[in-house]
């Protein structure tokens, strides 16, 4: 009799598979208010590892962490017209508190450009105060009409960076540096996730920005997910909040600004990029548990050996967990760890000890093989590096094999409907074509130059539009 599937097969129903995996791998649960979520310990552990890796990269740029209030006076948002128009449909507004109606309603933070500029305008007085580089780790609320755990939730966690510079060029270069060397490096070298780096069209860029840079990744079903964005804000917010400084020449000048962010949607991206029909596959550099050592039976000698192996791996710098819960069936525990995507399982039973081996199960390429106990620890650096590289290679091969070069809107629509992306010259598509794509629930994810670089401007000759359905 065939073994029943733990998860709905991806090919049968990808959205259902996604929900099944999040539930069975104990990543998150739906919250009591529509659109909210409870991030469970295993899921939050992934976010903590993401935080640590990104925070280190952010701080290498000279940016410092701070914290700003959750509640923002509603009048702040009205100061920048494009910004308030862009966020108006998503706002949660507090009108009563302490049993009384507030004199001025407060908006629950959807993003912090406005409140941070209120304080930047106080903190920046002279050119000596620049650049001012601030980041905060926080939660935000955007009222979501079609929620999906991690991908689109009413409340989510993120980091948002905000900077002020003396010149346009400094701000432009800093936004690009964040995109390439903070976010790009993190996605590629930690999440093992391929991406396309590009520039958003005017229609798709952030409300209040003069330019938005994006990293777009292809999920397992061929749809795109906007992973991170980095915005050039120009002087729009500086004008609204009079964020200015005294230059070396003694002139009062407005600052030039950037903002940039990444969110818990990366956990959803991790699931949809690397997951398979057996569960999650976590890149070794991200995994909070890189190896789990399982005792097959509750034999004293076996238990002593799995604890010894765990201690040796920990001493070697491996993030390891010892599973000695022999009151639970071994098969159930093995399936649970497979669902959670732990890169390596080391299974030890009485027969293994008799032969001086342990069974090494590799989650990412799959397969099991007996390995001598004495060589276990020395194998790990190679095994983990191979698995990290394999995930990145598979992610990249998916995007490259499922992206078609086309010359007409009809061909672009056909390619995307087939489960991939399309590349079409922007000169052939333009804003009119972009509007026609919207009729098919498709968008221009970004513009790229002919050589794959990020274009300097939307109308640069040779720009190519990348078209996809997106989450």
DAFENZI-V481607 format. One record per backbone hydrogen bond with DSSP energy under -0.5 kcal/mol. NH is the residue of the N-H (numbers start at 1). CO is the residue of the C=O. If there is no record, write none. Layout:
nh=NH co=CO
nh=NH co=CO
//
This chain:
nh=12 co=9
nh=13 co=9
nh=17 co=13
nh=18 co=14
nh=19 co=15
nh=20 co=16
nh=21 co=17
nh=22 co=18
nh=23 co=19
nh=24 co=20
nh=25 co=21
nh=26 co=23
nh=27 co=22
nh=28 co=22
nh=29 co=38
nh=31 co=36
nh=36 co=33
nh=38 co=29
nh=39 co=37
nh=40 co=27
nh=40 co=38
nh=42 co=26
nh=43 co=26
nh=44 co=40
nh=45 co=41
nh=46 co=42
nh=47 co=43
nh=48 co=44
nh=49 co=45
nh=50 co=46
nh=51 co=47
nh=52 co=48
nh=53 co=49
nh=54 co=50
nh=55 co=51
nh=56 co=52
nh=57 co=53
nh=58 co=54
nh=59 co=55
nh=60 co=56
nh=61 co=57
nh=61 co=58
nh=62 co=59
nh=63 co=58
nh=64 co=133
nh=66 co=135
nh=72 co=107
nh=74 co=105
nh=76 co=73
nh=77 co=73
nh=77 co=74
nh=78 co=74
nh=79 co=76
nh=80 co=77
nh=81 co=79
nh=84 co=80
nh=85 co=81
nh=86 co=82
nh=87 co=83
nh=88 co=84
nh=90 co=87
nh=91 co=87
nh=91 co=88
nh=93 co=91
nh=94 co=106
nh=95 co=93
nh=97 co=100
nh=100 co=97
nh=102 co=95
nh=106 co=94
nh=107 co=72
nh=108 co=92
nh=109 co=70
nh=110 co=111
nh=116 co=112
nh=117 co=113
nh=118 co=114
nh=119 co=115
nh=120 co=116
nh=121 co=117
nh=122 co=119
nh=123 co=119
nh=124 co=120
nh=125 co=123
nh=127 co=246
nh=129 co=126
nh=130 co=127
nh=131 co=164
nh=132 co=164
nh=133 co=131
nh=134 co=132
nh=134 co=162
nh=135 co=64
nh=136 co=160
nh=138 co=136
nh=138 co=158
nh=140 co=156
nh=141 co=109
nh=142 co=154
nh=143 co=90
nh=144 co=142
nh=148 co=152
nh=151 co=149
nh=152 co=148
nh=154 co=35
nh=155 co=35
nh=156 co=140
nh=158 co=138
nh=159 co=262
nh=160 co=136
nh=161 co=260
nh=162 co=134
nh=163 co=258
nh=164 co=132
nh=165 co=256
nh=171 co=167
nh=172 co=168
nh=173 co=169
nh=174 co=170
nh=175 co=171
nh=176 co=172
nh=177 co=173
nh=178 co=174
nh=179 co=175
nh=180 co=176
nh=181 co=177
nh=182 co=177
nh=182 co=178
nh=183 co=178
nh=184 co=179
nh=185 co=180
nh=186 co=182
nh=187 co=183
nh=188 co=184
nh=189 co=185
nh=190 co=186
nh=191 co=186
nh=193 co=187
nh=194 co=192
nh=196 co=216
nh=198 co=196
nh=198 co=214
nh=199 co=447
nh=200 co=212
nh=205 co=201
nh=209 co=206
nh=210 co=232
nh=211 co=232
nh=213 co=230
nh=214 co=198
nh=215 co=228
nh=216 co=196
nh=217 co=225
nh=219 co=217
nh=219 co=223
nh=220 co=272
nh=222 co=219
nh=224 co=469
nh=225 co=217
nh=227 co=215
nh=227 co=225
nh=228 co=215
nh=229 co=261
nh=230 co=213
nh=231 co=259
nh=232 co=211
nh=233 co=231
nh=233 co=257
nh=234 co=257
nh=236 co=233
nh=239 co=235
nh=240 co=236
nh=241 co=237
nh=242 co=238
nh=243 co=238
nh=244 co=242
nh=245 co=253
nh=246 co=125
nh=247 co=245
nh=247 co=251
nh=250 co=247
nh=253 co=245
nh=253 co=251
nh=255 co=243
nh=256 co=165
nh=257 co=234
nh=258 co=163
nh=259 co=231
nh=260 co=161
nh=261 co=229
nh=262 co=159
nh=263 co=227
nh=264 co=157
nh=266 co=263
nh=267 co=264
nh=268 co=264
nh=269 co=265
nh=270 co=266
nh=271 co=267
nh=272 co=268
nh=273 co=269
nh=274 co=270
nh=275 co=271
nh=276 co=279
nh=279 co=276
nh=280 co=339
nh=282 co=341
nh=286 co=283
nh=287 co=283
nh=290 co=319
nh=291 co=319
nh=292 co=344
nh=293 co=321
nh=294 co=292
nh=294 co=346
nh=295 co=323
nh=296 co=294
nh=296 co=348
nh=299 co=297
nh=303 co=299
nh=304 co=300
nh=305 co=301
nh=306 co=302
nh=307 co=303
nh=308 co=304
nh=309 co=305
nh=310 co=306
nh=311 co=307
nh=312 co=308
nh=313 co=309
nh=314 co=310
nh=315 co=311
nh=316 co=312
nh=317 co=314
nh=318 co=313
nh=320 co=318
nh=321 co=291
nh=323 co=293
nh=323 co=321
nh=324 co=322
nh=326 co=324
nh=328 co=325
nh=333 co=329
nh=334 co=330
nh=335 co=331
nh=336 co=332
nh=337 co=333
nh=338 co=334
nh=339 co=335
nh=340 co=336
nh=341 co=337
nh=341 co=338
nh=342 co=337
nh=343 co=289
nh=344 co=290
nh=345 co=361
nh=346 co=292
nh=347 co=345
nh=347 co=359
nh=348 co=294
nh=348 co=346
nh=353 co=349
nh=354 co=350
nh=355 co=351
nh=356 co=352
nh=356 co=353
nh=357 co=352
nh=358 co=371
nh=359 co=347
nh=360 co=358
nh=360 co=369
nh=361 co=345
nh=361 co=359
nh=362 co=360
nh=362 co=367
nh=363 co=343
nh=363 co=361
nh=364 co=343
nh=366 co=362
nh=369 co=360
nh=371 co=358
nh=373 co=356
nh=375 co=372
nh=376 co=372
nh=376 co=373
nh=379 co=375
nh=379 co=376
nh=380 co=376
nh=380 co=377
nh=383 co=379
nh=384 co=380
nh=385 co=381
nh=386 co=382
nh=387 co=383
nh=388 co=384
nh=389 co=385
nh=390 co=386
nh=391 co=387
nh=392 co=388
nh=393 co=389
nh=394 co=390
nh=395 co=391
nh=396 co=392
nh=397 co=393
nh=398 co=394
nh=399 co=395
nh=400 co=396
nh=401 co=397
nh=402 co=398
nh=403 co=400
nh=404 co=421
nh=406 co=404
nh=406 co=423
nh=412 co=408
nh=413 co=409
nh=414 co=410
nh=415 co=411
nh=416 co=412
nh=417 co=413
nh=418 co=414
nh=419 co=416
nh=420 co=415
nh=421 co=402
nh=422 co=467
nh=423 co=404
nh=424 co=465
nh=426 co=463
nh=427 co=463
nh=428 co=425
nh=429 co=425
nh=430 co=426
nh=433 co=429
nh=434 co=430
nh=435 co=431
nh=436 co=432
nh=437 co=433
nh=438 co=434
nh=439 co=435
nh=439 co=436
nh=440 co=437
nh=441 co=438
nh=442 co=437
nh=443 co=468
nh=445 co=443
nh=445 co=466
nh=446 co=466
nh=447 co=199
nh=448 co=464
nh=449 co=453
nh=452 co=449
nh=455 co=453
nh=460 co=457
nh=463 co=460
nh=464 co=448
nh=465 co=424
nh=466 co=446
nh=467 co=422
nh=467 co=465
nh=468 co=443
nh=471 co=224
//
